Amino acid sequence: MENSEYLDMFIEETKEHLQQLNEQLLVLERDSSDHEAIHAVFRSAHTIKGMAATMGFEPMVWVTHDMENVLDEIRNGRAAITPDHMDVLFKAVDLLEAQLAAVEEGGDLAGIPTEDVVQGLQRLLDESRGMTGAPDAGSGSAGKGPSAGRTGGGREIDSSQGPALVLDAYQESVAEEARREGLQVVTIAVRLDEGCILKAARAYMVVDACEQFGELVKVDPPVEELEQGNLDLDIRLLLILKQESPEAVEKALLGISEIREVVVKPWAGTTGNGPSPERLAPRGKGERNGSGSESDSPKGVRTTALGGSPEERATNHRTLKSVRVDIDRLDTLMNLFSELVIDRTRIEELAKQTGHQDLLATVEHMVRISADLQNLVMTIRMVPVDTVFNRFPRMVRDLARELGKSVDFVVRGGDTGLDRTVIDEIGDPLVHLLRNAVDHGIETPEERRKLGKPEAGRVELVAYHSGNNVFIEVSDDGRGVDREKVIQKAVQRGLIDRSDAASLTDGQVFDLLFQPGFSTKDTVSDVSGRGVGLDVVKRKLEQVGGKVTVESISGRGTKWVIQLPLTLSIIQAMLVSLAGEKYAVPLHSIVETAVVNRGDIRDLHGQQVIPFRGRVIPLIDLERLYELRREETKDEENVLIVRRGDRFAGFIVDEFLGQQEIVLKSLGRYLQQVFSIAGATVLGDGQVALIIDCNAFLAA
């Protein structure tokens, strides 16, 4: 079978389940008694196994099958979770991620060694079975393992009709015990549609759906046969329900495509009859079962999925809540809308020039509609930062174990939305800041005890919206930044003079950490000490219009604050004119506009400065910088006050033209390094205005 058309779906869904595995294993490591986490890990491994089997990726099937066996021992109480279990399971997830990466790159899975992980899983399985002497049963694993489908020594269900569903003694005892505890035990018969192409995939979807409602005791055909596609049209299962009703199970199964019919019936024990696939006789879609009466199975729950009226089919199938959209299509949509914004501005200008009332009214309505459309497009492009944050708990866990430290890692604000283009760029900077927090910041348990701190250090990753920006904070309660040590290293490297050190503020000292090659670590390790990182962090964030600052108190901890724009494509800007040229200044950089008397402009060591709210700030001479020539100087100058962090500056301009929404356009690859110019935009009158990057003036 040609599976190429399903490959993208397989890759995306497997990534989601691998992420789920990492998250739930971390939960399980903190609380080994969390049964929901155990079941969630098992379900994810089981789903990956089914999808991999359908796609023909056998090495992934082998790994997940062994994971299932180990997890089955744990969830049935035949093995206790130990640190060894967690290490081996995490290694198994890492192996699956490597195998998926090979699939994504079109490589050969056979070249990825699996022996160490498989042997580790088998060792855990042997230890648990040797310790308990339990039968090799597949009771909790949906018929997995050697006993799945075993016929010897068991009793039959539904012995009067069709092929019998056979339980071994262990499976039978599990079902009887569940019923004594007041739980519902049901038998399920599922018939696939005669035109079903991916039978194995549908079978796994049936098994996975049933496992959402409880514990599967038996599956026929066994899972090993389902993996190989060895099934006809019928699947039979024995299920212990948690709380839900048989009707809920039936509805969920009928929500799966290409399911012809489902019968759910209470298990009558070893003497009763369960639903038989033979009763689901082949028939045309829309026909009733048997003679046409709906009472053929009076105690069962039975529905035909694909027959009946369109209204019935609409009720039976679950409504899709979301769809997957290719990223390139979203980029194209954004580019087209950006052009629409330019044309909208142009039409507004023309309508104002004509003064035609009907045209003005129509244009105003179009502006409102396009504004709503813009918000919708922006929302579609927004991605929760959780997509990046999700990979960090596992990374922090592994790093803390490597360094012999105990760390409580807290993540908040994962649902905060950020433009996809920005999301793509923040992963590496956050990795470095978190590694810094664990390595440089958090002390060893012995050091923390001596300092009167809890043995476990605390690292927090927090995201939140503020205005047109998203802030991400990485903080720890560790040793903080040693100001004197930073100064000492900076003097050694010739970055500052010792005589100037005393006059530097904490912010200026901490900014030295972002110098290329700067590190306060005395020894080089695999984690840090090479002086590579913080300068790259700063540069990468500035490339997407962001910035990073650091706050620290020695002995109490450090906080890194990242400020990012919501989007890079459409921004609010103030338009200004200078010497006949128009410029756009991003609104988020502007503090206020002011009118300054010429007499208030002073010269300080060759730099023009002006007084502003109790401080003196530099006045940037754009006329000289951009080689412009103004016609005349005025007694009163229009000044635009901009800010970055705690630094302020002013620009002299001829005129404030007003606020406008602009589309940020690149200057092209030949003009990438133009100082203080972030890009350009096309105005409503067709003119091109350069966008001033205020951060360039305030960086030093």
C-alpha positions in Angstrom: 0.0 0.0 0.0 1.2 3.5 -0.8 1.4 5.4 2.4 3.0 8.6 1.2 -0.2 10.6 1.3 -0.6 9.8 5.0 3.1 10.5 5.9 2.6 14.1 7.0 -0.3 13.2 9.2 1.7 10.4 10.7 4.6 12.7 11.5 2.4 15.4 13.0 0.3 13.1 15.2 3.4 11.1 16.3 5.1 14.3 17.4 2.0 15.1 19.5 2.0 11.7 21.2 5.8 11.9 21.8 5.2 15.2 23.5 2.4 13.6 25.6 4.8 10.8 26.5 7.4 13.2 27.8 4.9 15.3 29.8 3.2 12.3 31.4 6.5 10.5 32.2 7.5 13.7 34.1 4.2 13.6 36.0 4.8 9.9 36.7 8.3 10.6 38.0 7.0 13.1 40.5 4.1 10.8 41.6 4.4 7.1 40.8 0.9 6.5 42.1 -0.8 8.7 39.4 -2.8 6.1 37.6 -4.1 8.6 35.0 -0.5 9.4 34.0 0.3 5.7 33.7 -2.8 5.1 31.4 -1.9 8.2 29.4 1.6 7.0 28.8 0.3 3.6 27.8 -2.3 5.0 25.4 0.3 7.3 23.6 2.7 4.4 23.2 -0.1 2.2 22.0 -1.3 4.8 19.5 2.2 5.3 18.1 2.6 1.6 17.8 -0.6 1.3 15.8 0.2 4.1 13.4 3.8 2.9 12.9 2.5 -0.6 12.1 0.1 0.8 9.6 2.8 2.9 7.9 5.2 -0.1 7.9 7.9 1.4 10.3 8.7 -1.9 12.0 11.6 -0.6 14.3 9.2 1.9 15.9 6.7 -0.9 16.4 9.3 -3.1 18.2 10.2 -0.3 20.6 6.6 0.7 21.5 5.6 -2.9 21.8 8.3 -3.4 24.5 7.3 -0.2 26.2 3.7 -1.4 26.3 4.8 -4.6 28.0 6.7 -2.7 30.7 3.9 -0.3 31.2 1.4 -3.1 31.4 3.3 -4.6 34.3 3.2 -1.2 36.0 -0.4 -0.4 35.5 -1.6 -3.9 36.7 0.5 -3.6 39.9 3.0 -6.3 39.0 5.9 -3.8 39.0 6.8 -0.7 41.0 8.1 2.4 39.3 11.8 2.9 40.1 14.3 5.5 38.8 15.6 2.8 36.6 12.2 2.5 35.0 12.0 6.2 34.3 15.5 6.3 32.8 14.8 3.5 30.4 11.4 4.8 29.4 12.9 8.3 28.7 15.6 6.7 26.6 12.9 4.8 24.7 11.1 8.1 24.0 14.4 9.6 22.8 14.9 6.7 20.5 11.4 7.1 19.1 12.1 10.8 18.5 15.3 9.9 16.6 13.4 7.4 14.5 10.7 9.9 13.7 13.4 12.4 12.7 14.8 9.8 10.3 11.3 9.2 8.9 10.9 13.0 8.4 14.2 13.3 6.6 13.5 10.2 4.4 16.2 8.2 6.1 16.5 4.5 6.9 15.3 3.5 10.4 17.4 0.3 10.2 20.5 2.5 10.7 19.4 3.7 14.1 20.6 1.3 16.9 17.8 0.0 19.1 19.5 -2.8 21.0 20.4 -0.8 24.2 16.8 0.5 24.7 15.1 -2.8 23.7 17.4 -4.8 26.1 16.8 -2.3 28.9 13.0 -2.7 28.4 13.3 -6.4 28.3 15.4 -6.4 31.4 12.7 -4.5 33.3 10.1 -6.9 32.0 12.1 -9.9 33.1 12.7 -8.4 36.5 9.0 -7.7 37.1 7.8 -11.1 35.9 10.6 -12.9 37.8 9.5 -11.0 40.9 5.8 -11.6 40.7 5.6 -14.9 38.8 2.5 -13.5 37.2 1.2 -15.1 34.0 2.2 -13.5 30.7 -1.2 -12.1 30.2 -2.5 -9.4 28.1 -5.3 -8.5 30.4 -4.7 -4.8 30.7 -3.0 -4.2 27.4 -5.8 -4.8 25.0 -4.8 -8.4 24.2 -1.1 -7.8 23.9 1.5 -10.3 24.9 1.7 -14.1 24.4 -1.5 -14.8 26.1 -3.6 -12.7 23.8 -6.0 -15.0 22.0 -5.0 -18.0 24.1 -7.6 -20.7 23.9 -6.3 -23.4 26.3 -7.9 -23.7 29.7 -10.3 -20.8 29.2 -14.1 -20.5 29.0 -16.0 -19.2 26.0 -18.3 -16.2 25.7 -21.1 -16.4 23.2 -20.6 -20.1 22.7 -24.0 -20.4 21.0 -23.3 -18.2 18.0 -20.4 -17.8 15.6 -16.7 -17.6 16.5 -16.2 -17.7 20.3 -14.4 -14.9 22.2 -12.2 -16.9 24.5 -10.8 -15.8 27.9 -8.0 -17.4 29.7 -8.3 -17.9 33.5 -6.5 -14.7 34.3 -8.6 -12.5 32.0 -11.7 -14.2 33.3 -10.7 -13.5 36.9 -10.1 -9.8 36.1 -13.5 -9.4 34.5 -15.3 -11.2 37.4 -13.4 -9.1 40.0 -14.4 -5.9 38.2 -18.0 -6.9 38.2 -17.9 -7.7 41.9 -16.6 -4.2 42.6 -19.7 -2.8 40.9 -18.0 -1.9 37.5 -19.7 -2.5 34.2 -18.2 -5.2 32.0 -19.3 -5.1 28.4 -18.7 -7.1 25.3 -18.4 -5.2 22.0 -18.7 -6.4 18.5 -17.6 -4.0 15.7 -18.0 -4.6 12.0 -15.9 -2.5 9.5 -17.3 -1.2 6.3 -16.8 -3.6 3.4 -15.0 -0.9 1.4 -12.5 -0.2 4.3 -9.0 0.3 2.9 -6.9 0.8 6.1 -8.3 -2.0 8.2 -5.4 -2.1 10.6 -5.6 1.6 11.2 -9.4 1.5 11.9 -8.9 -1.5 14.2 -6.3 0.5 16.2 -8.7 3.5 16.3 -11.4 1.2 17.7 -9.0 -0.2 20.4 -7.7 3.3 21.3 -11.3 4.6 21.6 -12.3 1.8 23.9 -9.3 2.4 26.1 -10.5 6.0 26.7 -13.5 4.5 28.6 -11.8 1.9 30.7 -9.6 -1.2 30.7 -9.6 -3.6 27.8 -9.4 -7.2 29.0 -9.5 -8.9 25.6 -9.3 -8.1 21.9 -10.0 -10.6 19.1 -8.1 -10.8 16.7 -5.1 -10.3 19.0 -3.1 -7.1 18.6 -0.2 -8.9 17.0 -2.5 -9.9 14.1 -4.0 -6.4 13.9 -0.5 -5.0 13.5 0.0 -7.2 10.4 -3.4 -6.4 9.0 -4.6 -10.0 9.6 -8.3 -9.3 10.2 -11.5 -9.6 8.2 -14.2 -7.1 9.0 -15.0 -8.1 12.6 -13.4 -7.1 15.9 -14.6 -8.3 19.3 -13.6 -6.8 22.6 -14.2 -7.2 26.4 -14.1 -3.9 28.2 -14.3 -2.9 31.9 -16.0 0.6 32.0 -14.8 3.3 34.4 -17.9 5.5 34.7 -19.3 6.0 31.2 -22.4 4.2 29.8 -22.4 1.6 27.0 -24.2 4.2 24.9 -21.1 6.5 25.2 -18.8 3.8 24.0 -21.1 3.0 21.1 -21.3 6.7 20.1 -17.5 7.1 20.2 -17.0 4.0 18.1 -19.5 5.1 15.5 -17.7 8.4 15.2 -14.8 6.5 13.6 -14.8 6.5 9.8 -15.6 3.3 7.9 -17.3 1.6 10.9 -20.4 -0.2 9.6 -22.1 -1.3 12.8 -21.5 -1.7 16.6 -23.1 -3.8 19.2 -22.4 -3.2 22.9 -23.9 -5.6 25.4 -23.4 -6.3 29.2 -21.1 -9.3 29.8 -23.2 -12.1 31.3 -20.3 -13.9 32.8 -19.0 -17.3 31.8 -22.5 -18.6 31.1 -24.0 -15.7 29.2 -23.9 -14.7 25.6 -22.1 -11.7 24.2 -22.8 -10.0 20.9 -21.6 -11.9 17.9 -20.3 -10.5 14.6 -22.4 -13.2 12.9 -25.5 -11.2 13.9 -24.1 -8.3 12.0 -24.8 -9.9 8.7 -23.5 -8.2 5.5 -26.1 -6.0 4.0 -26.5 -2.8 2.0 -26.1 0.5 3.7 -29.4 1.7 5.2 -30.9 -1.8 5.8 -32.0 -2.8 9.3 -30.4 -5.7 11.1 -31.9 -9.1 10.6 -35.7 -9.0 9.8 -35.8 -5.2 10.2 -36.7 -5.2 13.8 -34.6 -3.1 16.2 -35.2 -5.6 19.0 -32.9 -8.4 17.6 -30.6 -7.6 20.5 -32.9 -6.3 23.2 -30.3 -5.8 25.9 -27.6 -4.4 23.5 -26.8 -1.0 22.1 -26.8 -1.2 18.4 -26.7 1.5 15.7 -25.8 1.6 12.0 -23.2 4.2 11.3 -23.3 4.8 7.6 -26.8 4.0 6.8 -30.0 6.1 7.1 -30.7 9.7 6.3 -28.1 12.5 6.0 -29.5 13.8 9.3 -28.8 10.5 11.1 -25.3 10.4 9.7 -24.6 13.9 10.8 -25.7 12.9 14.3 -23.6 9.8 14.4 -20.3 11.3 13.3 -18.4 13.7 15.5 -18.1 17.2 14.3 -14.6 18.4 13.4 -13.5 21.2 15.7 -10.2 22.0 13.9 -8.3 21.4 10.7 -4.6 21.2 10.0 -3.4 24.0 7.6 -0.1 24.1 5.9 2.2 26.8 7.3 3.0 28.0 3.8 -0.7 28.7 3.2 -0.9 30.9 6.3 2.2 32.8 5.1 0.6 33.4 1.7 -2.6 34.5 3.4 -0.7 37.0 5.5 1.2 38.3 2.5 -2.0 38.8 0.5 -3.6 40.6 3.4 -0.6 42.8 3.8 -1.1 44.0 0.2 -4.8 44.5 1.0 -3.8 46.8 3.9 -1.7 48.9 1.6 -4.5 49.2 -1.0 -7.0 50.0 1.8 -4.9 52.9 3.0 -4.6 54.1 -0.6 -8.4 54.0 -1.1 -8.9 56.0 2.1 -6.5 58.7 0.8 -8.4 58.9 -2.5 -11.8 59.0 -0.9 -10.7 61.9 1.3 -9.5 63.8 -1.7 -12.7 63.3 -3.6 -15.0 64.2 -0.7 -17.8 62.1 -2.1 -20.0 61.2 0.9 -21.3 57.8 -0.4 -17.7 56.8 -1.3 -16.5 57.9 2.1 -19.2 55.9 3.9 -18.4 52.8 1.8 -14.7 53.2 2.5 -15.4 53.5 6.3 -17.4 50.3 6.2 -14.6 48.6 4.2 -12.1 49.8 6.8 -14.1 48.3 9.6 -14.6 44.9 7.8 -10.9 44.8 6.9 -9.9 45.5 10.5 -12.0 42.6 11.6 -10.5 40.5 8.9 -7.0 41.6 10.0 -7.7 40.6 13.6 -8.9 37.2 12.4 -5.8 36.6 10.2 -3.6 37.7 13.1 -5.4 35.3 15.4 -5.0 32.4 13.0 -1.3 33.0 12.8 -1.0 33.1 16.6 0.5 30.0 18.2 0.5 29.3 21.9 4.0 29.5 23.4 3.2 26.2 24.9 4.4 24.6 21.6 7.9 25.8 22.6 7.6 25.5 26.3 6.5 21.8 26.2 9.9 20.5 25.4 11.7 22.3 28.3 10.5 20.2 31.4 12.2 17.2 30.0 15.4 19.2 29.2 15.5 20.7 32.7 15.0 17.3 34.3 17.8 15.7 32.3 20.2 18.6 33.0 19.5 18.7 36.7 20.2 14.9 36.9 23.4 15.4 35.0 24.6 18.2 37.3 23.4 16.4 40.5 20.9 19.1 41.4 17.3 19.1 42.5 15.1 21.5 40.6 11.4 22.3 40.7 10.5 23.6 37.2 7.3 25.7 37.0 5.7 26.8 33.7 2.9 29.4 33.5 1.2 31.3 30.7 1.7 28.5 28.1 -1.6 29.6 26.4 -0.2 33.1 25.6 -0.4 33.6 21.8 2.6 34.7 19.7 3.0 35.1 15.9 4.4 31.9 14.3 7.3 33.7 12.8 8.4 34.9 16.3 7.7 31.4 17.8 10.1 29.8 15.4 13.0 32.0 16.7 12.6 31.9 20.5 13.4 28.2 21.1 17.2 28.4 21.1 17.4 31.6 23.2 15.1 30.0 25.9 17.2 26.8 25.9 20.3 28.8 26.7 18.6 30.9 29.4 17.2 27.8 31.1 20.5 26.0 30.9 22.1 29.0 32.5 19.5 29.1 35.3 20.1 25.4 36.1 23.9 25.4 35.7 25.0 28.9 36.9 22.0 29.8 39.0 20.8 26.9 41.1 23.2 25.6 43.8 23.8 22.0 44.7 21.6 20.5 47.4 24.5 20.7 49.9 25.1 24.4 49.2 21.4 25.2 49.5 21.2 23.5 52.9 24.1 25.5 54.2 22.4 28.7 53.0 19.2 27.8 54.6 17.4 27.3 51.3 15.2 24.3 50.3 17.2 21.5 48.8 15.2 21.8 45.5 15.9 25.0 43.6 13.1 26.7 41.7 13.2 27.7 38.1 10.2 29.5 36.5 9.2 30.1 32.9 6.4 32.6 32.6 4.7 34.2 29.6 2.2 37.0 29.5 0.7 39.7 27.3 1.3 43.4 27.9 0.1 45.9 25.3 1.4 44.9 21.8 4.1 42.8 23.3 4.6 39.4 24.8 6.9 39.1 27.8 8.7 35.8 28.7 10.5 35.6 32.0 13.1 33.0 33.1 13.8 33.2 36.8 15.6 31.1 39.4 16.1 31.4 43.2 19.8 30.5 43.0 23.0 32.3 43.7 22.4 35.3 41.5 24.9 37.2 39.4 28.1 38.2 41.2 28.6 41.8 40.3 32.3 41.9 41.4 33.1 38.7 39.5 31.5 40.2 36.3 33.6 43.4 36.7 36.7 41.4 37.3 36.2 39.3 34.2 35.4 42.5 32.2 38.6 44.2 33.3 40.6 41.1 32.5 39.2 41.1 29.0 39.7 44.9 28.5 36.0 45.7 28.2 36.1 48.3 31.0 38.7 50.1 33.1 38.9 49.3 36.8 38.6 53.1 37.5 35.2 53.2 35.8 33.8 50.1 37.5 32.5 51.9 40.6 30.3 54.3 38.6 28.6 51.5 36.6 25.0 50.7 37.5 23.9 47.1 38.0 22.2 47.2 34.7 25.3 48.3 32.9 27.4 45.6 34.7 24.8 42.9 33.8 24.8 44.0 30.2 28.5 42.9 30.0 27.2 39.4 30.1 26.0 39.8 26.6 29.4 40.5 25.2 30.7 37.9 22.8 32.8 35.2 24.5 32.0 36.5 28.0 31.6 33.9 30.8 31.9 34.0 34.6 32.4 30.2 34.7 35.9 29.2 35.8 35.8 25.7 34.3 34.6 24.6 30.9 32.0 21.8 30.8 29.6 20.2 28.3 27.0 22.6 29.7 28.7 26.0 29.9 31.8 28.0 30.4 32.8 28.5 26.8 31.5 32.0 26.6 29.1 31.1 23.7 25.5 31.9 24.1 24.2 35.1 25.7 25.5 37.3 22.8 23.8 34.9 20.4 20.6 35.1 22.5 20.6 38.9 22.4 21.3 39.0 18.6 18.7 36.4 17.8 16.0 38.2 19.8 16.8 41.5 18.3 16.4 40.0 14.8 12.7 39.5 15.5 12.3 42.9 17.1 12.7 41.7 20.7 15.1 42.5 23.5 16.4 40.9 26.7 17.2 42.4 30.1 18.5 40.8 33.3 17.7 41.6 36.9 19.6 39.9 39.7 20.2 40.0 43.5 23.3 38.2 44.7 22.3 35.2 46.8 18.6 35.4 45.9 18.3 34.7 42.2 18.2 36.0 38.7 15.4 37.0 36.3 15.8 37.3 32.5 13.1 39.3 30.8 12.4 38.9 27.1 10.2 41.4 25.3 8.8 40.3 21.9 6.4 41.9 19.4 3.1 40.1 18.8 3.7 40.1 15.1 6.4 41.1 12.7 4.2 41.7 9.6 1.8 44.6 10.4 2.7 47.2 13.1 1.4 50.5 14.4 3.7 53.4 13.6 4.1 57.2 13.8 4.7 58.8 10.5 7.1 61.8 10.5 8.7 64.0 7.9 12.3 65.3 7.8 13.8 67.3 5.0 11.0 66.3 2.7 11.4 62.6 3.4 8.8 60.4 5.3 9.8 58.0 8.0 7.9 55.5 10.2 8.8 55.0 13.8 7.2 51.9 15.6 4.7 53.1 18.1 5.9 50.7 20.8 9.2 52.5 21.0 7.7 56.0 21.4 7.2 57.6 24.8 5.8 60.9 23.7 6.0 63.8 21.3 7.3 67.2 22.5 8.1 70.7 21.3 11.6 71.9 22.5 13.0 75.5 22.4 16.3 75.8 20.6 17.7 77.5 23.7 17.1 74.3 25.7 19.3 72.2 23.4 22.8 72.0 25.0 26.1 70.5 23.9 27.7 68.0 26.3 31.1 66.6 25.3 30.1 66.9 21.6 26.7 65.3 22.0 23.5 67.4 21.9 21.2 66.8 24.9 17.9 68.1 26.1 16.2 68.0 29.5 13.3 65.5 29.8 11.3 64.8 33.0 14.1 65.4 35.4 16.9 63.8 33.4 19.1 64.7 30.5 18.7 62.6 27.3 20.7 62.6 24.0 19.3 64.2 20.9 20.0 62.1 17.8 20.8 64.2 14.7 19.0 62.3 12.0 19.8 65.1 9.5 23.5 64.4 9.8 23.1 60.6 10.1 21.0 60.3 7.0 22.8 63.0 5.1 19.7 65.2 4.7 19.5 68.9 4.4 16.7 70.8 6.0 15.6 74.1 4.5 15.7 76.0 7.8 16.0 75.5 11.6 13.3 76.7 13.8 13.1 78.4 17.2 10.9 75.5 18.4 11.7 72.0 17.2 9.4 69.0 17.1 11.0 66.1 19.0 10.1 62.5 19.1 11.0 60.8 22.5 11.8 57.1 22.2 12.8 54.6 24.8 14.4 51.2 25.2 14.4 49.8 28.7 15.8 52.6 30.9 17.4 54.5 28.1 15.8 57.5 26.4 16.7 59.5 23.3 15.1 62.2 21.1 14.8 62.8 17.4 14.3 66.2 15.8 11.7 66.0 13.0 9.9 68.6 10.8 6.4 67.4 11.2 4.3 64.7 12.9 2.1 63.1 10.2 0.0 60.9 12.5 -0.4 57.3 13.5 -0.9 54.6 10.8 -0.9 50.9 10.4 2.0 49.9 8.2 3.1 46.7 6.5 6.8 45.9 7.3 8.7 45.0 4.1 12.3 43.8 3.9 14.9 46.0 2.1 16.2 42.8 0.4 19.4 40.8 0.8 21.6 43.6 -0.5 20.6 46.1 2.1 20.4 43.9 5.2 23.0 45.7 7.3 21.8 49.3 7.0 22.3 51.0 10.4 19.1 52.0 12.2 16.8 51.0 9.3 14.5 48.1 10.1 12.8 48.0 6.7 10.4 49.9 4.6 6.6 50.3 4.0 4.4 51.5 1.1 2.1 54.4 2.1 -1.3 55.1 0.9 -0.1 57.7 -1.6 2.3 55.2 -3.1 5.4 56.6 -1.5 8.0 54.4 0.3 8.8 55.3 3.9 11.8 53.8 5.7 11.2 52.4 9.1 13.5 53.6 11.8 14.9 51.0 14.3 15.1 53.0 17.5 16.9 50.2 19.3 20.0 50.8 17.2 20.4 54.2 18.8 19.8 53.0 22.3 21.8 49.8 22.3 25.0 51.2 23.6 
